[in-house]
Amino acid sequence: MGPEVIELEQRLAEDVGVSFAMTCSSGTTALQMALMAIGIGPGDEVILPAFTFAAPLEVVLLLGARPILADIDPITYCIDINSVRKLVTARTKTIIAVSLYGQPADFEQLNQLAKLRDITVIEDAAQSYGATLNDRRSGGLSSIGCTSFFPTKPLGGPGDGGAIFTDNPNFANRIKEIRDHGQSGKYQHVRLGINGRLDTITCAALLPRLNGIDVAIARRQSIARHYDELLHNAARLGWVKPPIVRDKITSAYAQYAIQVENREHVMTVMRESQIQVAIHYPTPLHHQPAFRDHVSYDQLPHTENISKHILCLPIYPALTLEQQTRTATTLIGALAETVIR
């Protein structure tokens, strides 16, 4: 809790456009503390997408609440508002919407629904720092926003780290107490808390990176546009589905996620060519052994389909045009082989 922590929090709040920013030890910790500040516990239902990383589901289960899994929009891969509407009950207390792959979810409709039903919306912005919806920064699109500073994120630090954003002073005060063992002052424990602090040296490393975040995001967006151009003909032939960014949204492009058929063959060709590709995420949450007996869900057709076809290509600010062109050329060659077969 040195001066760099306070400086980073002030800078983050200004950048996101919120009243309060609280740093913490990881993006997962940010989600847990946000739920604790809301008062989530046994008997409460939390709606979240079935297609995402495990962290939002983990923290719901750790607090004894009941996770309800929603399907995703087949275009953005973010939580689907129509699926959410069908799942809301009198026990629904929170919706966690993940801004997946760098693109914000439909917070306009989510916030409207939540306001009618007295539900708190949390944005999991772990992959979307620097993205916007209607010119508002990701992290500041709902009641509470949570982000991650893991090294590979759009705003990456030297290790684990995270932050929570809000305009609500009550949430902010509770989160500050929860982060430091529930203390309102030294040895004054006023609520149940955890050790969720972010170390000062990490904040010192993040400050100069925050100075360059707009340039880094612009570079990611430029690389994504070039991928779109390189894959245009393959997309026209139906060989590949590039990502689509909705109107009024800018993406931080934490990943450049495409859909392909015969994914295993494509991955083999890419890796043999020493091009690293990744699947985020191959197994939906309701099929994970640790969770499948503890979640509720209805039909998840888009989650089931997309998890079988999603593939992420290399994207980071230092990626060169030559590397990007080789990636696209190798991908198209692998896709052509699958068509011939």
Backbone hydrogen bonds in HBPLUS format (Angstrom, degrees):
<---DONOR---> <-ACCEPTOR-->    atom                        ^
c    i                          cat <-CA-CA->   ^        H-A-AA   ^      H-
h    n   atom  resd res      DA  || num        DHA   H-A  angle D-A-AA Bond
n    s   type  num  typ     dist DA aas  dist angle  dist       angle   num
A0005-VAL N   A0002-GLY O   3.03 MM   3  5.59 138.8  2.20 114.0 124.3     1
A0007-GLU N   A0003-PRO O   2.95 MM   4  6.19 162.8  1.98 151.6 157.0     2
A0008-LEU N   A0004-GLU O   2.88 MM   4  5.97 163.2  1.91 144.0 148.5     3
A0009-GLU N   A0005-VAL O   2.99 MM   4  6.19 162.8  2.02 151.3 156.1     4
A0010-GLN N   A0006-ILE O   3.03 MM   4  6.25 157.7  2.08 149.9 155.4     5
A0011-ARG N   A0007-GLU O   2.98 MM   4  6.20 160.6  2.01 150.8 156.4     6
A0012-LEU N   A0008-LEU O   2.80 MM   4  5.97 159.9  1.84 155.2 160.8     7
A0013-ALA N   A0009-GLU O   3.03 MM   4  6.14 162.9  2.06 146.2 150.5     8
A0014-GLU N   A0010-GLN O   3.10 MM   4  6.32 159.1  2.14 146.1 151.5     9
A0015-ASP N   A0011-ARG O   2.91 MM   4  6.09 157.4  1.96 148.2 154.9    10
A0016-VAL N   A0012-LEU O   2.90 MM   4  6.06 164.8  1.92 157.1 160.1    11
A0017-GLY N   A0013-ALA O   2.83 MM   4  5.72 138.0  2.01 137.5 149.7    12
A0018-VAL N   A0013-ALA O   3.03 MM   5  5.14 154.7  2.09 142.5 148.1    13
A0020-PHE N   A0166-THR O   3.00 MM 146  5.44 145.8  2.12 163.7 174.4    14
A0166-THR N   A0020-PHE O   3.11 MM 146  5.44 156.8  2.17 147.6 149.7    15
A0022-MET N   A0164-ILE O   2.90 MM 142  5.18 158.2  1.95 147.9 155.3    16
A0164-ILE N   A0022-MET O   2.84 MM 142  5.18 146.5  1.95 137.4 148.3    17
A0024-CYS N   A0162-GLY O   2.79 MM 138  5.02 150.3  1.87 135.0 130.7    18
A0162-GLY N   A0024-CYS O   2.91 MM 138  5.02 140.8  2.07 142.2 133.8    19
A0025-SER N   A0196-GLY O   2.87 MM 171  5.18 132.2  2.10 123.7 130.7    20
A0030-ALA N   A0026-SER O   3.03 MM   4  6.28 148.6  2.13 139.8 148.6    21
A0031-LEU N   A0027-GLY O   3.16 MM   4  6.49 154.0  2.23 143.8 148.7    22
A0032-GLN N   A0028-THR O   3.00 MM   4  6.34 161.7  2.04 152.2 157.3    23
A0033-MET N   A0029-THR O   2.87 MM   4  6.06 167.9  1.89 156.6 159.3    24
A0034-ALA N   A0030-ALA O   2.96 MM   4  6.09 151.3  2.05 144.4 152.7    25
A0035-LEU N   A0031-LEU O   3.05 MM   4  6.30 161.5  2.09 150.6 154.4    26
A0036-MET N   A0032-GLN O   2.94 MM   4  6.20 154.5  2.00 147.6 155.5    27
A0037-ALA N   A0033-MET O   2.87 MM   4  6.03 150.3  1.96 145.0 152.5    28
A0038-ILE N   A0034-ALA O   3.11 MM   4  6.39 145.1  2.23 142.6 151.5    29
A0039-GLY N   A0035-LEU O   3.04 MM   4  6.26 134.7  2.25 137.7 150.2    30
A0040-ILE N   A0035-LEU O   3.02 MM   5  5.45 171.6  2.03 154.0 151.7    31
A0044-ASP N   A0041-GLY O   3.09 MM   3  5.83 162.2  2.13 143.3 147.2    32
A0066-ARG N   A0044-ASP O   2.82 MM  22  6.08 175.2  1.82 168.1 169.7    33
A0045-GLU N   A0091-ARG O   2.98 MM  46  5.54 158.6  2.03 143.1 137.4    34
A0093-LYS N   A0045-GLU O   2.93 MM  48  5.85 170.3  1.94 159.1 158.2    35
A0046-VAL N   A0066-ARG O   2.98 MM  20  6.19 159.5  2.03 151.3 153.6    36
A0068-ILE N   A0046-VAL O   2.84 MM  22  5.90 163.8  1.87 148.8 148.8    37
A0047-ILE N   A0094-THR O   3.02 MM  47  6.49 152.2  2.10 156.5 156.7    38
A0096-ILE N   A0047-ILE O   2.82 MM  49  6.21 165.2  1.85 169.4 174.4    39
A0048-LEU N   A0068-ILE O   3.00 MM  20  6.33 155.1  2.07 158.4 162.7    40
A0070-ALA N   A0048-LEU O   2.86 MM  22  5.87 158.4  1.90 142.9 149.2    41
A0050-ALA N   A0070-ALA O   3.00 MM  20  5.82 146.6  2.11 170.7 161.0    42
A0285-LEU N   A0050-ALA O   3.01 MM 235  5.31 169.4  2.02 160.1 158.3    43
A0057-LEU N   A0054-ALA O   3.03 MM   3  5.52 120.7  2.40 115.9 130.6    44
A0058-GLU N   A0054-ALA O   2.91 MM   4  6.02 162.9  1.94 159.9 165.0    45
A0059-VAL N   A0055-ALA O   3.15 MM   4  6.37 166.3  2.17 162.2 162.6    46
A0060-VAL N   A0056-PRO O   3.40 MM   4  6.51 151.5  2.49 135.8 142.8    47
A0061-LEU N   A0057-LEU O   3.11 MM   4  6.37 166.2  2.12 157.7 160.5    48
A0062-LEU N   A0058-GLU O   2.86 MM   4  6.09 156.5  1.91 153.1 160.8    49
A0063-LEU N   A0059-VAL O   3.20 MM   4  6.28 137.9  2.39 136.3 144.8    50
A0065-ALA N   A0060-VAL O   3.15 MM   5  5.52 145.7  2.28 164.9 155.4    51
A0064-GLY N   A0061-LEU O   2.97 MM   3  5.05 160.8  2.01 106.8 112.3    52
A0296-SER N   A0067-PRO O   3.19 MM 229  6.52 157.8  2.24 153.6 160.3    53
A0069-LEU N   A0296-SER O   2.80 MM 227  6.14 164.5  1.83 172.5 173.4    54
A0080-ASP N   A0071-ASP O   3.03 MM   9  5.87 165.9  2.05 143.6 139.4    55
A0073-ASP N   A0078-CYS O   2.72 MM   5  5.61 164.1  1.75 173.0 173.8    56
A0077-TYR N   A0073-ASP O   2.83 MM   4  5.05 146.3  1.94 142.4 151.1    57
A0083-SER N   A0080-ASP O   3.13 MM   3  5.33 121.2  2.50 101.6 115.7    58
A0084-VAL N   A0080-ASP O   3.01 MM   4  6.35 155.2  2.07 151.6 159.4    59
A0085-ARG N   A0081-ILE O   2.97 MM   4  6.22 160.4  2.01 150.7 154.9    60
A0087-LEU N   A0084-VAL O   2.87 MM   3  5.17 142.4  2.01 108.5 120.3    61
A0088-VAL N   A0084-VAL O   3.21 MM   4  6.41 129.0  2.48 156.9 170.3    62
A0092-THR N   A0089-THR O   3.14 MM   3  5.32 162.3  2.17 106.9 112.4    63
A0120-THR N   A0093-LYS O   3.17 MM  27  6.44 170.0  2.18 146.1 143.0    64
A0095-ILE N   A0120-THR O   2.98 MM  25  6.44 151.6  2.06 152.3 158.9    65
A0122-ILE N   A0095-ILE O   2.84 MM  27  6.16 168.2  1.85 163.4 166.7    66
A0097-ALA N   A0122-ILE O   2.93 MM  25  6.28 161.7  1.96 171.1 176.2    67
A0124-ASP N   A0097-ALA O   2.93 MM  27  5.96 164.0  1.96 135.5 141.0    68
A0099-SER N   A0124-ASP O   3.06 MM  25  6.14 166.6  2.07 147.2 149.7    69
A0103-GLN N   A0100-LEU O   3.14 MM   3  5.72 172.7  2.14 125.8 125.2    70
A0254-ALA N   A0101-TYR O   3.19 MM 153  5.17 127.9  2.48 108.2 117.4    71
A0252-ALA N   A0102-GLY O   2.92 MM 150  4.50 162.7  1.95 120.5 123.0    72
A0107-PHE N   A0105-ALA O   2.90 MM   2  5.66 128.7  2.16 110.2  94.6    73
A0110-LEU N   A0106-ASP O   3.10 MM   4  6.30 162.1  2.13 148.6 154.0    74
A0111-ASN N   A0107-PHE O   2.88 MM   4  5.59 162.5  1.91 136.2 141.2    75
A0112-GLN N   A0108-GLU O   3.24 MM   4  6.37 151.4  2.32 136.3 144.0    76
A0113-LEU N   A0109-GLN O   2.97 MM   4  6.17 166.4  1.99 152.5 155.6    77
A0114-ALA N   A0110-LEU O   2.89 MM   4  6.06 161.6  1.93 148.8 154.6    78
A0115-LYS N   A0111-ASN O   2.93 MM   4  6.03 154.9  2.00 144.4 150.5    79
A0116-LEU N   A0112-GLN O   3.27 MM   4  6.52 154.3  2.34 146.0 151.6    80
A0117-ARG N   A0113-LEU O   3.25 MM   4  6.50 140.9  2.41 143.4 153.7    81
A0117-ARG N   A0114-ALA O   3.16 MM   3  5.19 127.6  2.45  95.2 108.7    82
A0118-ASP N   A0114-ALA O   2.85 MM   4  5.70 105.1  2.42 146.3 162.2    83
A0119-ILE N   A0114-ALA O   2.92 MM   5  4.56 166.9  1.94 132.2 136.5    84
A0144-ILE N   A0121-VAL O   3.40 MM  23  6.73 155.5  2.46 156.5 158.8    85
A0123-GLU N   A0144-ILE O   2.85 MM  21  6.32 160.3  1.89 155.0 161.0    86
A0146-CYS N   A0123-GLU O   2.81 MM  23  6.12 156.2  1.87 172.7 176.9    87
A0125-ALA N   A0146-CYS O   2.59 MM  21  5.46 142.8  1.72 157.6 171.1    88
A0128-SER N   A0125-ALA O   3.21 MM   3  4.99 162.0  2.25 102.0 107.6    89
A0131-ALA N   A0128-SER O   2.96 MM   3  5.42 167.8  1.98 138.8 139.8    90
A0138-SER N   A0131-ALA O   2.83 MM   7  5.35 155.3  1.89 144.2 141.5    91
A0132-THR N   A0250-THR O   3.11 MM 118  5.11 155.0  2.17 127.8 134.7    92
A0250-THR N   A0132-THR O   2.98 MM 118  5.11 158.7  2.03 136.4 139.3    93
A0133-LEU N   A0136-ARG O   2.86 MM   3  5.24 150.2  1.95 144.5 153.2    94
A0136-ARG N   A0133-LEU O   2.99 MM   3  5.24 160.8  2.02 111.6 117.7    95
A0134-ASN N   A0248-LYS O   2.77 MM 114  5.14 168.9  1.78 157.2 161.1    96
A0140-GLY N   A0137-ARG O   3.06 MM   3  5.77 159.6  2.10 135.7 141.2    97
A0145-GLY N   A0165-PHE O   2.91 MM  20  4.89 160.2  1.95 139.3 144.5    98
A0165-PHE N   A0145-GLY O   2.74 MM  20  4.89 157.5  1.79 144.9 150.0    99
A0147-THR N   A0163-ALA O   2.92 MM  16  5.38 161.2  1.95 153.3 157.1   100
A0163-ALA N   A0147-THR O   3.19 MM  16  5.38 150.6  2.28 127.2 129.3   101
A0149-PHE N   A0161-GLY O   2.71 MM  12  4.76 166.8  1.73 128.4 125.9   102
A0157-GLY N   A0149-PHE O   2.73 MM   8  5.23 161.2  1.77 141.4 140.1   103
A0153-LYS N   A0150-PHE O   2.91 MM   3  5.61 170.8  1.92 135.1 138.0   104
A0172-ALA N   A0168-ASN O   3.02 MM   4  6.26 165.7  2.04 154.5 159.0   105
A0173-ASN N   A0169-PRO O   2.97 MM   4  6.08 160.7  2.01 144.1 148.6   106
A0174-ARG N   A0170-ASN O   3.07 MM   4  6.26 165.4  2.09 150.3 154.2   107
A0175-ILE N   A0171-PHE O   2.90 MM   4  6.07 163.3  1.92 156.8 161.5   108
A0176-LYS N   A0172-ALA O   3.03 MM   4  6.23 158.1  2.07 149.5 154.9   109
A0177-GLU N   A0173-ASN O   3.13 MM   4  6.40 152.9  2.21 144.8 151.8   110
A0178-ILE N   A0174-ARG O   2.79 MM   4  6.03 167.6  1.80 157.9 161.7   111
A0179-ARG N   A0175-ILE O   2.91 MM   4  5.95 161.1  1.94 149.9 154.5   112
A0180-ASP N   A0177-GLU O   3.11 MM   3  5.43 141.5  2.27 105.9 116.2   113
A0182-GLY N   A0177-GLU O   2.63 MM   5  4.44 123.3  1.95 143.9 141.5   114
A0194-ILE N   A0178-ILE O   2.84 MM  16  5.87 169.5  1.85 157.5 156.4   115
A0196-GLY N   A0179-ARG O   2.81 MM  17  4.45 173.4  1.82 138.0 138.9   116
A0183-GLN N   A0180-ASP O   3.17 MM   3  5.80 151.5  2.25 116.5 123.4   117
A0181-HIS N   A0194-ILE O   2.82 MM  13  4.51 164.8  1.84 140.7 135.5   118
A0190-VAL N   A0182-GLY O   2.78 MM   8  5.79 139.8  1.94 166.9 165.7   119
A0191-ARG N   A0182-GLY O   3.37 MM   9  4.74 147.8  2.49 129.1 132.7   120
A0184-SER N   A0188-GLN O   2.86 MM   4  5.68 153.4  1.93 163.5 167.0   121
A0188-GLN N   A0185-GLY O   2.89 MM   3  5.08 159.9  1.94 136.3 131.3   122
A0203-CYS N   A0199-ASP O   3.37 MM   4  6.78 154.7  2.43 146.1 153.0   123
A0204-ALA N   A0200-THR O   2.94 MM   4  6.26 153.2  2.01 151.5 159.3   124
A0205-ALA N   A0201-ILE O   3.06 MM   4  6.31 144.6  2.19 137.9 146.8   125
A0206-LEU N   A0202-THR O   2.94 MM   4  6.21 142.8  2.09 143.7 154.4   126
A0207-LEU N   A0203-CYS O   3.07 MM   4  6.23 143.7  2.20 149.6 156.9   127
A0210-LEU N   A0206-LEU O   2.83 MM   4  6.06 146.5  1.94 156.6 166.4   128
A0211-ASN N   A0207-LEU O   3.28 MM   4  6.65 142.3  2.43 141.3 150.8   129
A0212-GLY N   A0209-ARG O   3.08 MM   3  5.27 134.7  2.29  99.2 111.1   130
A0213-ILE N   A0210-LEU O   3.25 MM   3  5.05 171.9  2.25 105.9 107.5   131
A0216-ALA N   A0212-GLY O   2.99 MM   4  6.21 159.8  2.04 154.4 160.7   132
A0217-ILE N   A0213-ILE O   2.88 MM   4  6.07 162.9  1.91 155.9 159.6   133
A0218-ALA N   A0214-ASP O   2.99 MM   4  6.08 159.4  2.03 142.1 148.4   134
A0219-ARG N   A0215-VAL O   2.94 MM   4  6.13 148.1  2.04 143.5 152.2   135
A0220-ARG N   A0216-ALA O   3.02 MM   4  6.33 156.0  2.07 146.6 152.6   136
A0221-GLN N   A0217-ILE O   2.93 MM   4  6.21 159.1  1.97 152.4 158.1   137
A0222-SER N   A0218-ALA O   2.92 MM   4  6.14 149.7  2.02 142.5 150.8   138
A0223-ILE N   A0219-ARG O   2.98 MM   4  6.24 158.7  2.03 151.5 156.5   139
A0224-ALA N   A0220-ARG O   2.96 MM   4  6.21 156.5  2.01 147.6 154.2   140
A0225-ARG N   A0221-GLN O   2.98 MM   4  6.24 156.2  2.04 146.2 152.1   141
A0226-HIS N   A0222-SER O   3.06 MM   4  6.34 152.7  2.14 144.7 152.1   142
A0227-TYR N   A0223-ILE O   2.92 MM   4  6.26 154.6  1.99 150.4 157.5   143
A0228-ASP N   A0224-ALA O   2.94 MM   4  6.25 158.4  1.99 149.3 155.2   144
A0229-GLU N   A0225-ARG O   3.06 MM   4  6.41 151.7  2.15 144.4 151.2   145
A0230-LEU N   A0226-HIS O   2.87 MM   4  6.15 163.7  1.90 154.6 159.0   146
A0231-LEU N   A0227-TYR O   2.89 MM   4  6.01 147.1  2.00 154.6 162.6   147
A0232-HIS N   A0229-GLU O   3.28 MM   3  5.11 164.2  2.31 101.6 106.0   148
A0235-ALA N   A0231-LEU O   2.85 MM   4  6.00 151.6  1.93 155.5 164.1   149
A0236-ARG N   A0232-HIS O   2.88 MM   4  6.16 152.7  1.96 148.7 156.9   150
A0237-LEU N   A0233-ASN O   3.02 MM   4  6.28 142.7  2.17 143.4 152.7   151
A0239-TRP N   A0234-ALA O   2.89 MM   5  5.28 148.4  1.99 170.4 161.8   152
A0238-GLY N   A0235-ALA O   2.96 MM   3  4.97 151.1  2.04 100.9 110.3   153
A0241-LYS N   A0259-GLN O   2.98 MM  18  4.93 152.2  2.06 140.6 146.4   154
A0259-GLN N   A0241-LYS O   3.01 MM  18  4.93 140.6  2.17 124.3 136.4   155
A0249-ILE N   A0246-ARG O   3.34 MM   3  5.71 143.5  2.48 131.9 130.9   156
A0313-LEU N   A0256-TYR O   2.99 MM  57  5.55 160.1  2.03 157.0 154.8   157
A0258-ILE N   A0311-LEU O   2.79 MM  53  5.32 172.8  1.80 161.7 159.2   158
A0311-LEU N   A0258-ILE O   2.82 MM  53  5.32 142.4  1.96 153.6 156.0   159
A0260-VAL N   A0309-HIS O   3.00 MM  49  5.27 154.3  2.07 135.3 140.1   160
A0266-VAL N   A0262-ASN O   3.23 MM   4  6.57 165.0  2.26 153.4 157.9   161
A0267-MET N   A0263-ARG O   2.86 MM   4  6.06 164.2  1.88 157.4 161.4   162
A0268-THR N   A0264-GLU O   3.00 MM   4  6.16 155.1  2.06 144.0 150.6   163
A0269-VAL N   A0265-HIS O   3.05 MM   4  6.34 163.0  2.08 155.5 158.6   164
A0270-MET N   A0266-VAL O   2.98 MM   4  6.22 163.9  2.01 152.9 157.6   165
A0271-ARG N   A0267-MET O   2.92 MM   4  6.05 166.1  1.94 153.2 156.7   166
A0272-GLU N   A0268-THR O   2.92 MM   4  6.04 153.7  1.99 146.4 154.1   167
A0273-SER N   A0269-VAL O   3.10 MM   4  6.28 132.3  2.34 137.5 149.5   168
A0273-SER N   A0270-MET O   3.10 MM   3  5.09 131.8  2.34  93.5 106.9   169
A0275-ILE N   A0270-MET O   2.91 MM   5  5.20 156.3  1.96 143.6 146.6   170
A0274-GLN N   A0271-ARG O   2.89 MM   3  4.75 156.1  1.94 104.9 108.7   171
A0278-ALA N   A0312-CYS O   3.15 MM  34  5.18 155.3  2.21 139.2 146.0   172
A0312-CYS N   A0278-ALA O   2.76 MM  34  5.18 167.5  1.77 168.1 169.2   173
A0287-HIS N   A0284-PRO O   3.04 MM   3  5.61 159.6  2.08 117.0 123.6   174
A0288-GLN N   A0285-LEU O   3.18 MM   3  5.28 161.6  2.22 105.9 111.6   175
A0291-PHE N   A0288-GLN O   2.99 MM   3  5.51 146.6  2.11 116.7 126.4   176
A0292-ARG N   A0288-GLN O   2.96 MM   4  5.72 155.7  2.02 173.1 176.9   177
A0294-HIS N   A0291-PHE O   2.75 MM   3  5.29 165.1  1.77 129.7 133.7   178
A0304-GLU N   A0300-LEU O   3.01 MM   4  6.20 165.5  2.03 157.5 161.5   179
A0305-ASN N   A0301-PRO O   3.02 MM   4  6.16 160.1  2.06 146.5 151.6   180
A0306-ILE N   A0302-HIS O   2.89 MM   4  5.90 171.4  1.90 153.7 156.2   181
A0307-SER N   A0303-THR O   3.12 MM   4  6.01 159.2  2.17 145.4 151.0   182
A0308-LYS N   A0305-ASN O   3.09 MM   3  5.53 147.1  2.21 107.8 117.3   183
A0309-HIS N   A0306-ILE O   3.00 MM   3  5.19 150.6  2.08 107.0 116.0   184
A0310-ILE N   A0306-ILE O   2.92 MM   4  5.71 142.6  2.06 167.5 168.4   185
A0319-LEU N   A0316-TYR O   2.96 MM   3  5.60 170.3  1.97 131.0 133.4   186
A0324-GLN N   A0320-THR O   2.95 MM   4  6.18 159.2  2.00 149.0 155.2   187
A0325-THR N   A0321-LEU O   2.88 MM   4  6.03 160.0  1.92 149.3 154.6   188
A0326-ARG N   A0322-GLU O   2.99 MM   4  6.20 158.7  2.04 147.1 152.9   189
A0327-THR N   A0323-GLN O   2.95 MM   4  6.15 152.3  2.03 144.2 152.0   190
A0328-ALA N   A0324-GLN O   2.99 MM   4  6.28 165.5  2.01 153.1 155.8   191
A0329-THR N   A0325-THR O   2.89 MM   4  6.03 163.4  1.92 151.2 156.3   192
A0330-THR N   A0326-ARG O   2.96 MM   4  5.99 161.9  1.99 145.8 150.7   193
A0331-LEU N   A0327-THR O   2.95 MM   4  6.12 157.7  2.00 147.6 154.4   194
A0332-ILE N   A0328-ALA O   2.92 MM   4  6.12 165.6  1.94 152.6 155.9   195
A0333-GLY N   A0329-THR O   3.03 MM   4  6.22 155.3  2.09 143.8 150.7   196
A0334-ALA N   A0330-THR O   3.00 MM   4  6.26 153.8  2.07 147.2 153.9   197
A0335-LEU N   A0331-LEU O   2.89 MM   4  6.17 156.1  1.95 153.2 160.4   198
A0336-ALA N   A0332-ILE O   2.88 MM   4  6.08 153.2  1.96 147.1 154.2   199
A0337-GLU N   A0333-GLY O   3.13 MM   4  6.39 149.3  2.23 140.5 148.0   200
A0338-THR N   A0334-ALA O   3.21 MM   4  6.56 149.4  2.31 142.2 149.7   201
A0339-VAL N   A0335-LEU O   3.11 MM   4  6.46 144.9  2.23 144.9 154.4   202
A0340-ILE N   A0336-ALA O   3.01 MM   4  6.29 160.9  2.05 152.6 157.1   203
A0341-ARG N   A0337-GLU O   3.00 MM   4  6.19 154.8  2.06 146.4 153.2   204
